[in-house]
Amino acid sequence: MMYPDEKQLIRYLLGDVTEEEQSEVERLYFTDDEVYQLLLVLEAELIDRYVARKLTKREAMLFRAKHGTSPQVQKELRFAAAISRQFSLTNILRMRWNSYVNEFLGLRPMLRVGFALFLLLGLFGFWAVIRSFTQRGEIQRLEAEYKDIKQRLSSEQSRSKQLAEALEAERSKHPKLPVVSFVLLPGVLRSAESSPTLVLPKTPALVELKLEIESKESYPSYRVVLKREDGAVVWSEEGLTQSRSNMGGVIRFSIRSEILQRGDFMVELFGQQDARKLHRIHVYTFAVRRNSS
């Protein structure tokens, strides 16, 4: 197996690769622990070089374009910058301390004692002030985090309540609909002989479609797109999750029977890494007809 070198991985972290190179690196990222660990190390080194302004002008521009809005990278940048400032302050204090020691050694014994006491008192006072500011800043930070968490919790509770009320209202409009379950297998070609047929009752019903998955890959969420034979989209839904089945996995979603008119349909299943990146997994085909009785 050919592995990408460090230069190629750094170009991937900067977003300076082709789509083919990006797909190959991301495949190794999820399947090879060595590549995963190496990417973490290179990303940390890249952040350190960016904070220390050791990247080229083009690399810095690519870094800001790819990672400038990432909350995780922003957090790591603030941490690296704080460490850098701490090292700079430490170097300054060390130089001043060496200067003071040289001057101290040139004083008379009595003056040395007095100067040492004065220095100790000054250092103690400086430590007390710094500790006071540090504790005050930590308290303010904790209070701000607590306030933010409390606001987000209140917002989520309000949103959950609204969703529950909306769901209850929707259920009250369509009470006790019969459920029709239908299992679709991947790779079934559309033809009059092989295409599975979903028989729907004449009265409204809730259709539960179950999409079996053969792929061993797992995604945080999935998206389905239901189309007619002519390619027109009649239904789509995202944020679906996978549950276990005898074949490996199954994706479930429900639609009202009124959406499915007589004819041929296809369902496209996509794995969803994030809101912008989809990976097509399977296509399912089936036919619909109505029960005449």
N, C-alpha and C positions, 0 to 999 in steps of 0.2 A: 504493500500500500504506500502510495506517495503522499508524504505529509507536506503541507505548506511550510516554507521557512519563516523565520522571525520577521523578515522585511515584509513578506506578503501579509502576515498577521497584523503587523502595525498598519499597513495600508488599509486592511479591512477595518481596524478600529478607527481609522480616520475617514472611512467611507470612500476611499480612493481605489476601488476595485470594480471590475465588471460584474454584471449580474451572475454570470457563470461562476466566477471566483467567489462571490458572496455566497451563493448556494452551496458550493463545495465546503467552504469554511464553516458555515452554519450546520451543515450535515455532520461534520466532524465534531463540532462544538457539542452536539447532543448525543453523539455515539462514542466518542473517544475521550476518556478521562484525561489523558496526557495533553491533548489539545485544549481541553477545557481549563486545566490548571495553568498551562502556558499562557493562554489568553488573559487569565486573571492577573498573572504576574506582569505581562506586557502592558496591560491597561493601567496598573498601579504605577509602573515606571513612566508611562506616557503622561499621566497626571502630574507626577513629580517634575518631569522635564518641562511641562507647560507652566507650572507654578514658578519654577526657577528660570523661566524664559530662555530655555535652551533649545526650543524647537525652531525650525526655520520659519520664515514668514509664511510660506505656503502651508506648512504643517500646522501652524497655529491657527490659520484661517480655516483649514479643514476641521481641526479639532473643535473650534467654536461652532462651526456650522452643524456638526454631527452631535456634539454633546452639550452645547450651550444651554439647552432647555431641559436636559435630563435631571430630575430631582436627585437621583442617586449620585450622579457625577458632580452636581453642584455641592452636595454634602461633602463628598470626598475632596473637592477643590478647597472648600473652606477649611477642612481639617488639615490638608497639606499646607495651605497658606499659614495657618496658625502655627504649625510645627516649624515652618521656615522662619517666621518672625521670632519664634522662641529661640531658635539657634542663633539668629542675628543678635538678639538681646544678650544671649549668653556670651557670645564672643566679645561684645562691647564691655560687659561687666568684667570679663576675665582680663582684658587689657588694662582697664582702669585699676583693677585690684593689683596687678603686677606693678603698676606705677606707684600706687600707695605703699606697697610693701617696700619698694626700693627707697622711697623717701623716709619711711618709718625706720629702716635699718640705719639711716644716716643721723638719727636724733640721739640725744643723750639718754641714759637709762631712765631718769625720772620723767623726762618728756615722753619717752616711749610708753611708760606705764599710764600716764595721763591720756596720751593719745589713744592707747588701746582701749581704756575705759570709755572714752568718748565715742570711739568707733563702735564698740559693742552696744552702747546705748542707742546710737544712731541706727545700727542694723536692726536692733530689736524694734525700734519705733517704725522703721521702714517695713519690717515684716508684719507688724500689727496692722499698719495701714493697708498693705497689699491684701492681707487675709480678710480684712473688713470689706474691701471692695469686691474681692472674689466671692465671699459669702453672699454679699448683697446682690451681685450679678447672678449667682446661682439661684438664689431665691426668686428673683424676678423672672429668670428663665423658666423655672419650674411652675411659677404662677401662670405665665403666658401659655405654657404647654397644657396645663390643666384647664385653662379657659378655652383653648382651642379644641381640646378633646371633648369638653362638655358641650360646646357649640355643635361639633360634628355629630355627637351622640344624639343631641336634641333634634338635629336636622334629619338624621337617619330614622329616628323614632317617628317623626312627623311624616316622612316619606312612606314608611312602612304602613302607617295608619291610613294614609291616602290610598295606597295600593290595595290594602285589605278592603276598604270601603268600595273602591272601584270594582274589585273582583266580586264582592257580595252583590253589588248593584247589577253587574253583568249576569251573575247567576240567577238573580231574581227575574231578569227579563226572559231567560231561557231555562225554566226549571225542568229537571229530570229528562234531559235529552238522552235517548238511547245511544250507546257507544258501540261503534263498529271498529274492530281491530284488524289491521292488515299488515302482514310482514313482507318486506321487500329484501331480496338478496342481491348483492352486487354482481355486475357482469352479465345480467340476463338481457339478451338482445331483443329488440322490438320486432315482433312478427305476430302474425295471427295465431300461430301454433304455440309459441313459447312465452309470449308476453302474459304475465299474470293479470287476472281480471278482478277488479273490486266491484262487487255487486252491492248497490246501495238501496235502502228502502225508499218508498215513495215519500214518506214523511221525513221532516228534518231530523238529522242525527249528528252526533259528534264522531268524526273519523280520527282514530288514533293510528298513525303510521309509524311502523317500527323498522328502522334501517339497520340491517345487520352489517358489521364491519369485519373484514378479514385482516386489515392492516394491523400490525403490531405497534405502530406509532400512536402515541397519545398526545392530545392537544388540550390546552386549558379550556377551550370552548369550541363549539362547532356552529356552522351556518348552513341552512338548507334553503334552496331556491326551487320552487315548484313551477314548471312551465308546461304549457300546452304543446301539442305536436308542432305547431307553427313557430315555436320559440317565444311566444308571449308569456311574460311572467304573471302568474296569478296569485302567488303567495311566497313570502320569504320570512325567515325568522333566524335570529342569531342569539348567541349566549347559551346555546344548548350544551348539555353535558352528556358524557358517555356512562352507561351502566353495563354490567357484565352480562354475557349470554354464553350459550354453548359454543358459538363460533368464535367468540372472543370479546365482542363488544356490540352494543346496540344504542342507537340514537332514537329517542321518541319525541314526537311532536303531534299536536292535535289541531284539526281544522274543522269548520262546519261543512256539512255535506253539500250545502247550496253552492259552495265554491267549485265543486267538482261536477262539471257537466259531462254528458256522455261523450266519450272520445278517448284519445291516447294522451298520456302525460309522461313527463320525466322529472326526476328529482336529482338535483346536483348537490352533493355533500362536500363541504369545505372544512378543513381544519383551520382554526383561527389562533395564531400566535398573539396578535394584537389587532387593533382596529384597522390597520392598514395592510396587514400581511395575511393573505389567505393561501392555503394549499389545497388544490382539488384532490379529493380522495377517491370517490366513486360516483357513478351515474346509475340511477335506477329507473326502469321504465315499467309502466303498467297501463292497463286500460280500465275504463269506468263504464258501467252500464247500470241502468235502473231496474229494480225489480218491478215487473209489470203487475204482480198481484198485490 
